[in-house]
Amino acid sequence: MPSQLLGSWSFTRSIAEHRTGARYRAHGTARFSPATGGRVRWFEEGVLTTDGESSPFTRTLFLVPGSQGWTVTFEDGRFFHPWVDGQVTHLCGRDTYRGDIAGPQSSGTGVDQDREPASCDAGWQITWTVSGPHKDYTMTTGYRPITE
């Protein structure tokens, strides 16, 4: 349940661009907080690094309750994907995002304890495999709770 995510999480992210061979790393904090309409605001801020260059970034998503379960929307309210433990798909123009959302007790593929950055204690991960005429990369993000 997205309400169980409330609080702060550290994250590490790896991005492998398949066409160019570029590798990116990111780290930062994700904060999940209550929002209007029963939604959960998902705000990330961090630093993206490649080839010794670093740049800050932020992004905001929302987890939205509905009659068919929770969905993830972009900040502007556009649908992104259902929130499920397991496989999700998002079409972006002619590119396809195939995601795998996994928690430590998931019925899906589960958290891969041997692969960076996914190893986490009581955490969760999302892996996106993106393919199409404009994009071709794999992005894995591992989240760990921040204990106050």
C-alpha positions in Angstrom: 0.0 0.0 0.0 1.4 3.4 -0.9 0.4 4.7 2.5 3.0 2.4 4.0 5.6 4.4 2.1 5.0 7.6 4.0 8.2 9.1 5.3 11.7 9.5 3.8 13.7 7.0 1.8 17.3 7.2 0.5 17.7 5.9 -3.1 20.4 4.9 -5.4 19.8 4.7 -9.2 21.8 3.2 -12.0 21.0 3.9 -15.7 22.6 1.9 -18.5 22.1 3.5 -22.0 22.3 0.6 -24.4 22.9 2.4 -27.6 25.8 4.6 -26.5 27.1 2.5 -23.6 26.8 5.5 -21.3 26.4 4.8 -17.6 24.8 7.1 -15.1 24.5 7.0 -11.3 22.1 9.0 -9.1 21.5 9.2 -5.4 19.2 11.2 -3.2 16.1 11.3 -1.1 12.5 10.4 -1.8 9.8 11.8 0.4 6.3 10.3 0.5 3.8 12.6 2.2 0.0 12.9 2.4 -1.7 15.1 -0.2 -5.2 16.3 -1.0 -7.8 13.8 -2.1 -6.2 10.8 -0.3 -3.2 11.0 -2.7 0.4 10.4 -1.7 3.0 12.9 -3.0 6.3 11.2 -4.2 9.0 13.9 -4.3 12.6 13.0 -5.3 15.7 15.2 -5.1 19.1 14.0 -5.9 22.3 14.2 -7.9 22.9 12.5 -11.3 26.5 11.7 -12.1 28.2 10.6 -15.4 31.7 11.0 -16.7 32.7 12.9 -13.5 30.0 15.6 -14.1 27.2 16.0 -11.6 23.9 17.8 -11.8 21.0 18.1 -9.3 17.5 17.0 -10.2 14.0 16.8 -8.8 10.8 15.1 -9.8 7.3 14.8 -8.4 4.8 12.0 -8.9 1.6 11.2 -7.1 0.1 7.9 -5.9 -3.6 8.2 -6.4 -6.3 5.9 -4.8 -9.1 4.7 -7.0 -11.8 2.1 -7.3 -9.4 -0.3 -9.2 -6.5 0.3 -6.8 -3.7 2.8 -6.7 -2.2 4.5 -9.8 0.9 6.6 -10.3 0.4 10.0 -12.0 2.8 12.6 -13.2 2.8 15.9 -11.3 0.4 17.4 -13.9 -2.1 14.6 -13.3 -1.4 12.5 -16.4 -1.6 8.7 -15.9 1.8 6.9 -15.6 1.0 3.3 -14.5 -0.9 1.3 -12.0 0.8 0.7 -8.6 1.2 -3.0 -8.3 3.8 -5.4 -7.0 5.1 -6.8 -10.2 5.1 -5.8 -13.9 3.7 -2.6 -15.3 3.8 -1.0 -18.8 3.8 2.6 -19.9 3.6 3.7 -23.5 5.4 7.0 -24.2 4.9 7.9 -27.9 6.5 5.0 -29.7 8.7 4.0 -26.8 7.7 1.4 -24.3 8.5 1.4 -20.6 8.4 -2.0 -18.9 8.6 -1.7 -15.1 9.0 -4.2 -12.3 8.1 -2.9 -8.9 9.4 -5.2 -6.2 9.4 -5.2 -2.4 11.3 -7.5 -0.1 8.2 -9.8 0.4 6.9 -9.4 -3.1 5.3 -12.2 -5.1 7.0 -10.8 -8.2 10.7 -11.0 -8.9 11.7 -9.6 -5.5 14.6 -7.4 -4.5 17.8 -8.7 -6.0 20.2 -8.8 -3.1 23.3 -9.2 -5.3 22.8 -6.4 -7.8 23.6 -2.7 -7.2 21.8 -0.6 -6.3 19.0 -2.9 -5.5 20.2 -4.5 -2.3 18.3 -3.1 0.6 17.1 -4.0 4.0 13.3 -3.6 4.3 13.3 -1.6 1.1 12.0 -1.9 -2.4 13.1 -1.3 -6.0 11.8 -0.3 -9.4 13.5 -1.5 -12.6 12.5 0.1 -15.9 13.5 -1.4 -19.2 12.8 1.2 -21.9 12.9 0.5 -25.6 11.8 2.1 -28.9 13.0 4.4 -31.6 14.0 7.2 -29.2 15.1 5.4 -26.0 17.0 2.2 -25.1 18.1 1.9 -21.5 17.6 0.1 -18.2 17.1 2.1 -15.0 17.2 0.4 -11.6 16.3 2.3 -8.4 16.7 0.9 -4.9 14.9 2.6 -2.0 15.9 2.2 1.7 14.0 3.7 4.6 15.6 6.6 6.5 15.2 6.0 10.2 14.9 9.3 12.1 
